[in-house]
Amino acid sequence: MLEPIAWNRSASPVAAMIAPWTVPITGRLSRVALIGYSMSILVIIVTALSLIAACAGPARRF
């Protein structure tokens, strides 16, 4: 009883990452997922750049 629950808990993030890509590209869900992934990637890039700018010091602040 405990093993399937642990397996589902460990596999759910992987399934959540893989599931949007299994939807056909012509579907609306895949477009929403692609927009969400691109927005999250842009947010990650912006936060990384802001952290780099903050670590560079006040002289290099944008």
Sequence and secondary structure as in RCSB ss.txt:
>XXXX:A:sequence
MLEPIAWNRSASPVAAMIAPWTVPITGRLSRVALIGYSMSILVIIVTALSLIAACAGPARRF
>XXXX:A:secstr
 HHHHHHHHHHHHHHHHHHHHHS TTSHHHHHHHHHHHHHHHHHHHHHHHHHHHHH GGG  
